[in-house]
Amino acid sequence: MQDRQSLRIGCVKYLNARPLIHGWPGNVVLDHPSLLCAQLARGELDVALVSSFEFLRNPIYRIVDDVAIASDGAVYSVVVAHRSEISDLEEIELDPAAETSGNLLRCLFREMKLRPRVVTKSKSPEKSARLLIGDQAIRFRQEHGDEFQYFDLGENWKKIVGLPFIYALWLVRPEVVDPKPIADRLRALRDKNLANIDKLIANESEFDRGFCDRYYRENLQFNFAERKKQGLRKFSELCQKHKLLPKREIAFSVV
């Protein structure tokens, strides 16, 4: 078994991940989802909290069971900021860090029979909408407030599918020997942080404590229970239906 110091572990660098990584005793690579996915896929990390789409795209990994970043309704921090009505949008600019959220957006819009262009850089930003995720979404909403309308992807997933949505999972590379003790430590760390969530919120330096309390308690969930697994399977089905993934059966190998 690898010790904590030699384990190469990565984690998304957003507020939503704090309850899953705060207090980890070893070094942690903190980065955006797309960069972490690439590092994990190249074998530069052993374990990483990354986009759920990375598992669906490359299902070689083992999943740390019962731990996830999820929502069962509005998530607040994965949104399309728009001024025009959502049905009138012609173009949406993607957050380049987005992996899961970009494909979730495509699935939702296609299920809603909407086909705006999805671009990485809008030529007319004042006329387009923007997909925002994580801390960038929180900052944008707090800065701009009612200047925009916000299409919450978690809320609309729940309306259309009726299940929770999984944004991120702990994934373990297949060559990691004996991953269960690592998974046990990550579950124990999550449990400790959630049991002391008031202390975690009190130590937050960037975001308002009242907001963090609502965000952690009302918007986010941190388990990978059966309905969450059903939600991830449904996401896989829709990604395949809309040709975002190849047709195949997905099996969850959990530890």
C-alpha positions in Angstrom: 0.0 0.0 0.0 1.3 3.5 -0.8 1.8 5.8 2.1 0.2 9.2 2.2 3.3 11.1 1.3 4.1 9.1 -1.9 0.5 9.0 -3.1 0.0 11.4 -6.0 -3.4 12.9 -5.3 -5.2 15.6 -7.1 -8.4 17.6 -6.3 -10.5 20.2 -8.0 -9.6 23.7 -6.5 -13.1 24.8 -5.8 -15.1 25.6 -2.7 -17.3 22.5 -3.3 -14.4 20.2 -2.8 -13.2 21.5 0.6 -15.3 19.0 2.7 -13.6 16.2 0.8 -10.0 17.3 0.9 -9.5 19.6 3.9 -7.0 18.1 6.4 -5.4 15.5 4.0 -2.0 15.0 5.5 0.0 14.7 2.3 0.7 16.9 -0.7 -2.3 17.6 -3.0 -2.3 18.9 -6.6 -5.1 21.5 -6.8 -6.2 22.4 -10.3 -9.2 22.9 -12.6 -11.3 19.8 -13.6 -10.1 19.5 -17.2 -6.4 19.7 -16.3 -6.8 17.2 -13.5 -8.6 14.8 -15.8 -5.7 15.0 -18.3 -3.1 14.4 -15.5 -5.0 11.4 -14.2 -5.5 9.9 -17.7 -1.8 10.2 -18.4 -0.9 8.4 -15.1 0.6 11.5 -13.5 -1.8 11.2 -10.6 -2.7 8.0 -8.7 -6.0 9.3 -7.3 -8.0 12.4 -8.1 -11.3 14.1 -7.4 -12.3 14.8 -10.9 -15.2 15.2 -13.3 -17.6 12.3 -13.4 -17.5 12.5 -17.2 -13.8 11.4 -17.0 -15.0 8.0 -15.7 -17.7 7.7 -18.3 -15.2 8.6 -21.1 -12.5 6.3 -19.7 -14.0 3.7 -17.4 -10.7 2.1 -16.4 -10.8 3.6 -12.9 -12.1 2.3 -9.6 -14.5 4.7 -7.8 -14.2 5.5 -4.2 -17.6 4.4 -3.0 -20.0 6.7 -1.1 -18.1 9.9 -1.8 -19.0 12.4 -4.5 -19.9 16.0 -5.2 -23.5 16.0 -6.1 -26.8 17.9 -6.1 -30.4 16.8 -5.9 -31.8 19.9 -7.4 -30.3 23.4 -7.8 -26.5 23.4 -7.4 -26.0 27.2 -7.6 -22.4 26.9 -9.0 -23.0 25.3 -12.4 -25.1 27.7 -14.4 -25.6 29.4 -17.7 -25.7 33.2 -17.2 -27.9 34.7 -19.9 -29.9 37.8 -20.6 -32.2 36.6 -23.4 -34.7 33.9 -22.8 -33.1 30.5 -22.7 -35.1 29.3 -25.7 -33.8 32.2 -27.8 -30.1 31.7 -27.2 -28.0 31.2 -30.3 -24.6 30.8 -28.7 -23.2 29.6 -25.4 -19.6 30.2 -24.4 -18.1 27.3 -22.4 -15.9 27.6 -19.3 -12.7 26.0 -20.6 -12.3 24.2 -17.2 -15.6 22.4 -17.6 -15.7 18.7 -18.5 -18.8 17.2 -17.0 -20.8 20.4 -17.1 -20.2 21.1 -20.8 -21.6 17.7 -21.6 -24.4 18.0 -19.1 -25.4 21.2 -20.8 -25.4 19.6 -24.2 -27.6 16.7 -22.9 -30.1 19.1 -21.3 -30.4 21.4 -24.3 -30.9 18.5 -26.7 -33.5 17.0 -24.4 -35.2 20.4 -24.4 -34.9 20.5 -28.3 -32.6 23.5 -28.1 -29.6 23.8 -30.3 -27.5 26.9 -29.5 -23.9 26.9 -30.8 -21.5 25.9 -28.1 -18.2 27.8 -28.5 -15.0 28.2 -26.4 -14.8 31.9 -27.2 -17.7 34.0 -28.2 -17.2 36.7 -30.9 -20.0 38.7 -29.4 -19.8 38.2 -25.7 -22.4 40.9 -25.0 -24.9 38.9 -27.0 -24.1 35.4 -25.9 -24.6 33.3 -22.8 -21.8 31.8 -20.6 -21.5 28.5 -18.9 -19.9 29.1 -15.5 -18.8 26.5 -13.0 -17.3 26.3 -9.5 -15.9 29.3 -7.8 -16.0 31.3 -11.0 -19.8 30.9 -11.1 -20.1 31.9 -7.4 -18.0 35.0 -7.9 -19.9 36.0 -11.1 -23.3 35.6 -9.4 -22.2 37.6 -6.4 -20.7 40.4 -8.6 -23.5 40.6 -11.2 -26.6 39.5 -9.3 -29.8 40.3 -11.1 -28.1 41.6 -14.2 -28.4 38.1 -15.6 -30.8 35.2 -15.5 -29.3 31.9 -14.4 -30.1 28.5 -15.9 -29.0 26.1 -13.1 -27.9 22.8 -14.6 -28.6 20.8 -11.4 -32.1 22.2 -11.1 -32.9 21.5 -14.7 -31.4 18.0 -14.6 -33.7 17.2 -11.7 -36.7 18.6 -13.6 -36.0 16.6 -16.7 -34.6 13.4 -15.3 -35.9 13.3 -11.7 -32.6 12.1 -10.2 -29.6 13.6 -8.5 -26.6 14.6 -10.6 -22.9 13.6 -9.9 -20.4 16.3 -10.8 -17.2 14.8 -9.4 -15.9 11.5 -8.0 -12.7 10.2 -6.5 -11.1 8.0 -9.2 -8.3 5.6 -8.6 -5.8 4.5 -11.3 -6.0 0.7 -12.1 -2.3 0.2 -11.2 -2.7 1.4 -7.6 -2.3 -1.7 -5.5 -4.7 -2.2 -2.6 -6.9 1.0 -3.1 -9.3 0.2 -0.3 -7.3 1.7 2.6 -6.9 4.9 0.5 -10.7 4.9 -0.1 -11.3 4.3 3.6 -9.2 7.3 4.5 -11.0 9.5 2.0 -14.4 8.5 3.4 -13.2 9.1 6.9 -11.9 12.5 5.9 -15.2 13.4 4.4 -17.1 12.3 7.5 -14.8 14.3 9.8 -15.2 17.5 7.7 -18.9 17.2 7.5 -19.2 16.6 11.2 -17.2 19.8 11.7 -18.7 21.8 8.9 -19.2 24.9 11.0 -15.4 25.0 11.7 -14.6 24.5 8.0 -17.0 27.4 7.2 -15.5 29.6 9.9 -12.0 29.1 8.3 -13.2 30.1 4.8 -11.4 33.3 3.8 -12.9 34.2 0.4 -16.6 33.5 0.6 -19.2 34.8 3.0 -20.0 32.4 5.9 -23.8 32.6 5.4 -23.4 31.7 1.8 -21.1 28.8 2.6 -23.6 27.5 5.1 -26.4 27.5 2.5 -24.2 26.1 -0.2 -22.9 23.1 1.8 -26.2 22.3 3.5 -28.8 23.1 0.8 -27.1 22.9 -2.6 -24.4 20.2 -2.3 -24.4 16.6 -1.3 -21.3 14.5 -0.7 -22.4 10.9 -1.0 -22.6 8.4 -3.8 -25.7 6.5 -2.7 -27.9 4.4 -5.0 -30.0 7.2 -6.4 -26.8 9.1 -7.2 -25.5 6.0 -9.0 -28.8 5.9 -11.0 -28.3 9.5 -11.9 -24.8 8.8 -13.2 -26.0 5.9 -15.2 -28.7 8.1 -16.7 -26.1 10.7 -17.6 -24.1 8.0 -19.4 -27.2 6.9 -21.3 -28.0 10.5 -22.4 -24.3 11.1 -23.4 -24.5 8.0 -25.6 -27.9 8.9 -27.0 -26.6 12.3 -28.0 -23.3 10.9 -29.4 -21.1 12.4 -26.8 -19.8 9.0 -25.8 -19.6 5.7 -27.7 -22.3 3.0 -27.1 -21.2 0.7 -24.3 -22.2 -0.8 -21.0 -20.7 1.0 -18.0 -19.9 -1.0 -14.8 -19.0 0.8 -11.6 -16.0 -0.7 -9.9 -16.1 0.7 -6.4 -13.7 0.3 -3.5 
